[in-house]
Amino acid sequence: MSITDQWLNVAKAELNGENAFEKLSIQKKNITIKPWYDASSVPQGQSFILSQGNSWLGPRAWIDAPLVRVTDCATANKKALNLLSSGADGILFDGGDDLETLLKGIQTEYCYIAFKEKTELTEISDDFFLEIARLKNLRKQNPGIFIHAYIKPFSKEAYQPHGNMISSTSRALAAVLGGCDALTIETSSELEERIAKNVSLILREESHIIKQQMLQREVISSIL
């Protein structure tokens, strides 16, 4: 008996004899999200290739690009250099017209630099599985596209600040599993900024998500 059949039997018993796939599957737009996936869920011959990224990124699958709001170019430059020296792979600048001052000391050949007003950002909602499927489908339809995932702060004040951090982390994980090339988490306070700076690093270095990317992308691609 396969592991899927074993799970189905246990689930059926807990659901008083009802079929788990019929009872627990969720329909969102034109996507059916099933309650169980394994390697056999992937259609034969189907594959999904993530972007290869930049040579300096190495085996890491996405660029951590914190947002730096520019009111003074010298101050923004100092902040960007600090972020780049403490784990960030790039910077998304919001504003700034004095590029010489803004980019002083930044080795652009070794990091990613973008400007919010000139970058086509893909905003990530809090619908975890739908966002994974949406980004994968975007990549599938546009193989050479560069996907810069952008996460806005959680808007419910009653749940601040911890609700915002949890929501941002969940949406960041969806963006990563969906195959984004770059990730920016917008923040609304110094506490959130400190946490957001480390979200990508925690997902990448401490959760060992890179080691699971092959299996995850094969299984999750079956919800498309």
C-alpha positions as CSV (number, residue, x, y, z in Angstrom):
1,M,0.0,0.0,0.0
2,S,1.4,3.4,-1.0
3,I,1.9,6.2,1.5
4,T,-0.9,8.1,-0.2
5,D,-3.3,5.2,0.3
6,Q,-2.2,5.0,3.9
7,W,-2.9,8.7,4.4
8,L,-6.2,8.4,2.6
9,N,-7.4,5.6,4.8
10,V,-6.4,7.4,8.0
11,A,-8.0,10.6,6.8
12,K,-11.2,8.8,5.7
13,A,-11.5,7.2,9.2
14,E,-11.2,10.7,10.8
15,L,-13.8,12.1,8.4
16,N,-16.3,9.4,9.3
17,G,-16.0,7.6,6.0
18,E,-15.9,10.6,3.7
19,N,-13.4,10.9,0.9
20,A,-10.6,13.2,2.1
21,F,-9.8,14.5,-1.4
22,E,-13.5,15.4,-2.0
23,K,-14.0,16.8,1.5
24,L,-10.8,18.8,2.0
25,S,-9.8,20.0,-1.5
26,I,-10.1,23.8,-1.9
27,Q,-11.0,25.6,-5.2
28,K,-9.5,29.0,-5.6
29,K,-10.2,30.7,-9.0
30,N,-9.2,28.0,-11.5
31,I,-6.9,26.1,-9.2
32,T,-7.8,23.1,-7.1
33,I,-5.6,22.7,-4.0
34,K,-5.6,19.2,-2.7
35,P,-5.0,18.2,0.9
36,W,-2.2,15.8,0.0
37,Y,0.7,15.8,-2.4
38,D,3.7,13.5,-3.0
39,A,6.1,12.8,-5.9
40,S,3.4,10.8,-7.7
41,S,1.3,13.9,-8.0
42,V,3.6,15.4,-10.6
43,P,2.5,14.7,-14.2
44,Q,4.9,12.5,-16.2
45,G,7.3,14.6,-18.2
46,Q,6.5,17.9,-16.4
47,S,9.5,19.8,-15.1
48,F,10.0,23.3,-13.6
49,I,13.3,25.2,-13.9
50,L,14.0,28.1,-11.6
51,S,15.9,31.1,-12.8
52,Q,19.7,30.5,-12.8
53,G,20.3,33.9,-11.3
54,N,23.6,35.8,-11.3
55,S,27.1,34.2,-11.1
56,W,27.8,35.9,-7.8
57,L,24.7,34.5,-6.1
58,G,26.1,31.0,-6.2
59,P,23.8,28.2,-5.0
60,R,21.4,30.7,-3.3
61,A,18.1,30.8,-5.1
62,W,16.9,34.3,-4.6
63,I,18.2,37.8,-4.0
64,D,17.5,39.4,-0.6
65,A,17.0,43.1,-1.5
66,P,15.8,45.2,1.4
67,L,14.0,48.5,0.7
68,V,15.8,51.7,1.4
69,R,13.7,54.9,1.3
70,V,15.7,57.8,0.1
71,T,15.2,61.3,1.6
72,D,18.9,62.1,1.7
73,C,21.3,60.2,-0.7
74,A,24.3,60.2,1.6
75,T,22.2,58.7,4.5
76,A,20.6,56.2,2.2
77,N,24.0,55.2,0.9
78,K,25.3,54.6,4.4
79,K,22.2,52.4,5.2
80,A,22.6,50.4,2.0
81,L,26.2,49.7,2.7
82,N,25.3,48.5,6.2
83,L,22.7,46.2,4.8
84,L,25.0,44.8,2.2
85,S,27.7,44.2,4.7
86,S,25.3,42.3,7.0
87,G,23.7,39.8,4.7
88,A,21.7,41.5,2.0
89,D,22.4,40.6,-1.6
90,G,21.0,43.8,-3.1
91,I,19.0,47.0,-2.4
92,L,15.7,48.3,-3.7
93,F,15.9,52.1,-3.5
94,D,12.8,54.2,-3.2
95,G,13.7,57.6,-4.6
96,G,17.1,59.3,-5.0
97,D,18.4,61.3,-8.0
98,D,22.1,61.7,-7.1
99,L,23.3,58.3,-8.2
100,E,27.0,59.1,-7.6
101,T,26.3,59.7,-3.9
102,L,23.7,57.0,-3.6
103,L,25.9,54.3,-5.0
104,K,29.2,55.4,-3.6
105,G,31.2,52.5,-2.4
106,I,28.7,49.9,-3.6
107,Q,30.2,47.3,-5.9
108,T,27.3,46.9,-8.3
109,E,29.0,44.0,-10.1
110,Y,28.6,41.9,-7.0
111,C,25.1,42.8,-5.9
112,Y,21.6,43.7,-7.2
113,I,20.6,47.3,-7.3
114,A,17.0,48.4,-8.4
115,F,14.8,51.4,-8.1
116,K,11.2,51.1,-7.0
117,E,9.8,53.5,-9.5
118,K,11.6,51.7,-12.4
119,T,11.1,48.1,-11.4
120,E,8.1,46.0,-12.2
121,L,7.4,44.5,-8.8
122,T,5.1,41.5,-8.2
123,E,3.2,42.0,-5.0
124,I,2.6,38.9,-2.9
125,S,-0.7,38.5,-1.1
126,D,-1.3,36.3,2.0
127,D,-2.9,33.5,0.0
128,F,0.0,31.1,0.4
129,F,-0.7,28.3,-2.1
130,L,-2.3,30.6,-4.7
131,E,0.8,32.8,-4.7
132,I,3.1,29.8,-5.2
133,A,1.0,28.7,-8.1
134,R,0.7,32.2,-9.6
135,L,4.5,32.8,-9.6
136,K,5.2,29.3,-11.0
137,N,2.6,30.0,-13.8
138,L,4.2,33.4,-14.4
139,R,7.6,31.7,-14.9
140,K,6.1,29.0,-17.0
141,Q,4.4,31.5,-19.4
142,N,7.5,33.8,-19.4
143,P,10.6,31.6,-19.1
144,G,13.1,34.5,-19.1
145,I,11.2,36.8,-16.8
146,F,12.9,38.3,-13.7
147,I,10.5,38.1,-10.8
148,H,11.0,40.6,-8.0
149,A,8.6,39.7,-5.3
150,Y,7.4,42.6,-3.1
151,I,5.7,42.3,0.3
152,K,3.8,45.1,1.8
153,P,3.3,45.4,5.6
154,F,0.4,43.6,7.1
155,S,-2.4,46.2,7.5
156,K,-4.3,45.0,10.6
157,E,-3.1,47.3,13.4
158,A,-4.6,45.1,16.1
159,Y,-2.1,42.3,15.2
160,Q,1.0,44.5,15.2
161,P,3.9,44.0,15.4
162,H,4.1,40.3,15.6
163,G,1.2,39.6,13.2
164,N,3.0,41.6,10.6
165,M,6.2,39.6,11.0
166,I,4.4,36.3,10.8
167,S,2.5,37.4,7.7
168,S,5.6,38.7,6.0
169,T,7.5,35.5,6.7
170,S,4.7,33.4,5.3
171,R,4.4,35.5,2.2
172,A,8.2,35.5,1.8
173,L,8.2,31.7,1.9
174,A,5.4,31.6,-0.7
175,A,7.5,33.9,-3.0
176,V,10.6,31.7,-2.6
177,L,8.8,28.5,-3.2
178,G,7.1,30.1,-6.2
179,G,10.6,30.8,-7.7
180,C,11.1,34.5,-7.3
181,D,14.5,36.0,-8.3
182,A,14.5,38.8,-5.8
183,L,12.6,39.5,-2.6
184,T,11.8,42.8,-0.8
185,I,9.9,43.0,2.4
186,E,8.6,46.5,3.1
187,T,8.5,47.5,6.8
188,S,6.8,50.2,8.8
189,S,8.9,50.3,11.9
190,E,12.5,49.8,13.0
191,L,11.6,46.6,14.8
192,E,10.0,45.2,11.6
193,E,13.0,46.4,9.5
194,R,15.4,44.5,11.8
195,I,13.3,41.3,11.5
196,A,12.7,41.6,7.8
197,K,16.4,42.0,7.1
198,N,16.9,38.5,8.4
199,V,13.8,36.7,7.0
200,S,15.6,35.7,3.8
201,L,18.7,34.6,5.7
202,I,16.7,32.5,8.1
203,L,14.8,30.8,5.3
204,R,17.9,30.3,3.3
205,E,20.6,29.4,5.9
206,E,18.7,28.1,8.9
207,S,15.7,26.3,7.4
208,H,17.9,24.7,4.7
209,I,15.2,25.5,2.2
210,I,17.6,25.4,-0.7
211,K,18.3,21.7,0.0
212,Q,14.5,21.0,-0.3
213,Q,13.9,23.2,-3.4
214,M,14.0,20.3,-5.9
215,L,11.4,18.2,-4.1
216,Q,9.2,21.2,-3.2
217,R,9.0,22.7,-6.6
218,E,8.1,19.2,-8.1
219,V,5.3,18.6,-5.7
220,I,3.9,22.1,-5.5
221,S,4.0,22.5,-9.3
222,S,1.3,19.9,-9.5
223,I,-1.3,22.4,-8.1
224,L,-1.0,24.4,-11.3
